[in-house]
Amino acid sequence: MNDAMTRFVEAVSRLPVYRGLSWRAADFALTTPLTTEMPIPTSRDVRVATENFRVAGAHLFVTTGAREIGPLAANPAEQEVVLLPGARLVPVSALHEVEGVKVQVVLEQPPANEPLPEYPDDEGIGTLIRDARSRADVAVTSPGRFGA
């Protein structure tokens, strides 16, 4: 990482931990666990991540150590959540279709002393997608920022 990125990660790391769901557009399946080397931007809003469902697939992250930076970001409406370098990402489902969207659930492995978080099943994911589709499209201000 360059100096500016190192300073960004140090600053973001001081924010409260975000434990919850976030999305990133994806046209591929993770097949093995991986450890991130750089910050990965995601969004709490599937419409933002998929650019109003123009991207056919998404990873649904179950985060345990990410940071929500949306309120501090240039565009708070993007509801940005950052996965930090060193996050261990473990696929817990295959890439499969739910409500017309290819979705793969990916768990951010928690610290050893914490239990694994629960994550939504296909019915729960379907509810999230239907709810998002029932709302108006979002403005796409950062095309490609949140994935594929």
N, C-alpha and C positions, 0 to 999 in steps of 0.2 A: 504494500500500500504506500502511496505517496504521503507526504507530510500533511497535506490538506485533508485527505481521507482519514488519516490517523487522528487528526484533531476532531474531525466530525464524529468518528466512532467514540472517542473519549467523551465528547460532550453528550452524545445521545445515550451513552451507557449510564450517565448520571440520572436519567429520567426514570420514573417508576416503571416497573416491569408490567408488560401487557400480557395477560393470560386470557386467550380467547381465540376467536376464529378470524382469519384473514385470507384473502384470495390473491392469486397471481395467475394471469393467463398462461396457458401451457398447451403446446401441441405435441407433447411427448409424455411418456410415463417414466417416473423414476423407478428403477428396478432394484436398486441397492441403496442402503443408507449412504449419506454423504455428509461431510462437514464443510460448512460454508467458509470461504476465504475472504469474501467481501460482503458488505452490507447488501441485503436483498430487499428492495421495496415491495411491499404488498399493500392491499387495501382492505379495509373492513367491508367494503361495498363491492359485491360481485359485478355490478354494472360498471364501476370504474375499472376494475381489473380486466374485464373482458371488452371494454369499450362498447357498452350497451349490447353485449352478446354478439358482437361482430366476430369475435374469436370463438372458435368452436369448443375449446377446452379450458380447464382451469385446475390448478392445484388449490385445494382447500387446506390451509395450514391450521393446525391446532397448536397455538403458540404457548410456550411456557417461560420464555425469557426474552421475548421481543420487546420493542419499545414503540409506543404510540406517539408519533410526532405530528400527526395531523393538525392539532391546534397551533403548532409552531411553524408549519410549512407555508410555503408561498401560496399554496392553494388548499386551505383547510377542508374544502368540500371533498377532496380526494380521500380523506380518512386514512391517511398513510400510517402503516405499521412497518417497522424495520426489523428484519431478522439480522442479528449481529454476526460478525465474523466469529467462527467457532461454534455456531449453532449446529447441532447434530440433527439432521433431518432423516426421518425413517418413514418410508411409504407403508401405510397400513391398509391400503386397498389398491386394487388394480385401477387403471384408467377405464372408467365405464360410464355409460350414459345414464343421466338422471335428468328428467324433464327436458330432454333435448340438448343437454350440455354434457360434454365428456368431463368427468370429475375424477380426481384422484385425491384421497385424503392422505395428508402428510403430517406426521407428528414431529414437533420439535421436542426432542428427548429432554425430559426435565433432569435437574441435578439428581444424583444417586439417592439423596435422602428424601426426595419427594415422590409421591405416587404418580402413576401415569394418569393423565387427564382423560376424562370421557370425551368422546367425539360423536358427532351425529351419524346416525345410520342413513340409508337412502331416503327414508321417509322424511327425516329431519332436513336433509339436504334439499329434497324436493320442495319442502315448505319454504326454505330460504330462497330458492330460485323463483318459485311462484310469487312470493312476496316482492322480490326485486322486480320481476316483470310487470307487476301490477302498478308500479310507480313510474313516473315520467323518466325519460332518458336523462342521463347526466351529461354535462358539458365535458367533452374530452379535451382537456387542456394540455396533457402531456402524452401524446400518442406513443405507444410502445413502452412507456415507463414501467408499467406493471406486467411485463412479460412479453410472450410471443407476439 
